[in-house]
């Protein structure tokens, strides 16, 4: 199923070199060619396994680095909060600084309220008189050919949709007098 197993030092050296090659912009296939040319045991499968192992390490390192950045940001914000008490900052500037601190804290903690919402309302109609559920109930038991015939008949019907040309005042509130 594979060649002889490499010793731990060879595996670590190959992964270190693979990491360098990938950071230099090489693809996994290109890196495998370079590794083989440099004398490392580097089949396609081996290099892919090494890349997956490195990816786990990269994710862990990135998560740790990100956590450190967040921690540093929170410490910096705490220092700014303490500086708000300084008499050298004008009152008007204190309010602006305090709001900026709060904004940044909301960004860091992910507690900022959404600024945009979207909603969609769909009313699907198969013909001018009913909706899709009504169509499904009406066509239960019909063959595919019968459904196609009925659909063609309904879509061929003229669609007279009345257009009301009136101002809202002329239409009133909809209540009969």
C-alpha positions in Angstrom: 0.0 0.0 0.0 2.9 2.4 0.4 6.7 2.5 0.6 8.7 2.2 3.8 7.7 4.5 6.6 9.8 7.6 7.2 11.4 8.3 10.6 10.0 11.2 12.6 12.9 13.6 11.8 12.4 13.1 8.0 8.6 13.7 8.4 9.2 16.9 10.3 11.8 18.1 7.9 9.5 17.3 4.9 6.6 19.2 6.6 8.8 22.1 7.4 10.0 22.4 3.8 6.4 21.8 2.5 5.3 24.7 4.7 8.0 26.9 3.2 7.0 26.0 -0.4 3.3 26.5 0.2 4.0 29.9 1.8 6.1 30.8 -1.2 2.9 30.3 -3.4 3.5 26.7 -4.7 0.6 24.4 -5.2 0.6 21.1 -3.4 1.5 19.3 -6.7 4.4 21.8 -7.4 5.6 21.4 -3.8 5.6 17.6 -4.1 7.8 17.8 -7.2 10.3 20.1 -5.4 10.3 17.8 -2.4 11.0 14.7 -4.5 13.7 16.6 -6.4 15.3 17.5 -3.0 15.3 13.8 -2.0 12.3 13.7 0.4 10.0 10.7 0.2 7.0 12.6 -1.2 4.2 10.7 -3.0 1.1 12.6 -3.9 -0.8 11.0 -1.0 2.0 11.7 1.5 2.2 15.4 0.6 -1.6 15.7 0.8 -1.6 14.1 4.3 1.2 16.5 5.3 -0.7 19.5 4.0 -3.8 18.4 6.0 -1.6 18.1 9.1 -0.1 21.5 8.5 -3.6 23.0 8.0 -4.6 21.8 11.5 -1.6 23.5 12.9 -2.2 26.7 10.9 -5.8 26.9 12.1 -4.7 26.4 15.7 -2.0 29.0 15.4 -4.4 31.4 13.7 -7.0 30.9 16.4 -4.3 31.5 19.1 -3.1 34.6 17.2 -6.6 35.9 16.8 -7.3 35.4 20.5 -4.2 37.3 21.4 -5.2 40.2 19.1 -8.6 40.3 20.8 -7.1 40.3 24.2 -4.7 43.1 23.2 -7.6 45.1 21.8 -9.7 44.7 25.0 -6.7 45.8 27.2 -6.2 48.9 24.9 -10.0 49.7 25.3 -9.7 49.4 29.0 -6.8 51.9 29.0 -8.9 54.3 26.9 -11.8 54.0 29.3 -9.4 54.9 32.2 -8.2 57.9 30.1 -11.8 59.2 29.8 -11.4 60.4 33.4 -8.5 62.6 32.4 -9.1 66.4 32.8 -7.0 67.0 29.6 -9.8 65.5 27.4 -12.7 67.9 26.7 -16.2 66.9 27.7 -17.4 66.9 24.1 -14.5 64.7 23.1 -15.1 62.3 26.0 -18.6 61.5 24.7 -17.2 60.8 21.2 -14.4 58.7 22.6 -16.8 56.7 24.9 -19.1 56.0 21.9 -16.2 54.9 19.8 -15.0 52.6 22.6 -18.5 51.1 22.9 -18.7 50.6 19.1 -15.3 48.8 19.1 -16.3 46.6 22.0 -19.5 45.6 20.1 -17.4 44.7 17.1 -15.0 42.6 19.1 -17.7 40.7 21.0 -20.1 40.4 18.0 -22.9 42.1 19.9 -23.6 44.9 17.4 -27.2 44.9 16.2 -27.8 44.0 12.6 -28.0 47.0 10.4 -30.1 45.5 7.7 -32.8 42.8 7.5 -34.3 41.2 4.5 -37.6 39.5 4.2 -39.4 37.9 1.2 -43.1 37.3 0.7 -44.0 35.0 -2.1 -47.5 34.3 -3.2 -47.4 31.6 -5.9 -50.4 31.5 -8.2 -50.9 29.0 -11.0 -53.8 30.8 -12.5 -55.8 33.9 -11.9 -58.1 32.4 -9.3 -56.2 30.1 -7.0 -52.8 29.3 -5.4 -50.5 26.3 -5.9 -52.0 24.3 -3.1 -55.5 24.6 -4.6 -54.1 23.5 -8.0 -52.5 20.5 -6.3 -55.8 19.5 -4.7 -57.7 20.0 -7.9 -55.3 17.8 -9.9 -55.0 14.9 -7.5 -55.6 11.7 -9.4 -55.0 13.1 -12.9 -52.4 11.7 -15.1 -49.4 13.8 -16.2 -51.0 14.2 -19.7 -54.3 15.4 -18.1 -52.5 17.9 -15.9 -50.6 19.2 -18.9 -53.8 19.6 -20.9 -55.5 21.4 -18.0 -52.5 23.7 -17.4 -52.5 24.6 -21.2 -56.2 25.3 -21.1 -55.9 27.6 -18.0 -52.8 29.5 -19.3 -54.6 30.1 -22.6 -57.5 31.8 -20.9 -57.6 35.6 -21.2 -56.4 37.4 -18.1 -58.5 40.4 -17.5 -57.1 42.1 -14.5 -59.0 45.3 -13.7 -56.8 48.3 -13.3 -58.1 50.8 -10.8 -57.2 54.3 -11.6 -58.1 56.3 -8.5 -56.4 58.3 -5.8 -56.3 56.9 -2.3 -58.9 59.6 -1.3 -61.3 58.3 -3.9 -60.8 54.7 -2.8 -61.6 55.6 0.8 -60.7 53.3 3.7 -62.4 50.2 2.2 -65.4 50.3 4.6 -68.9 50.4 3.0 -71.0 53.4 4.0 
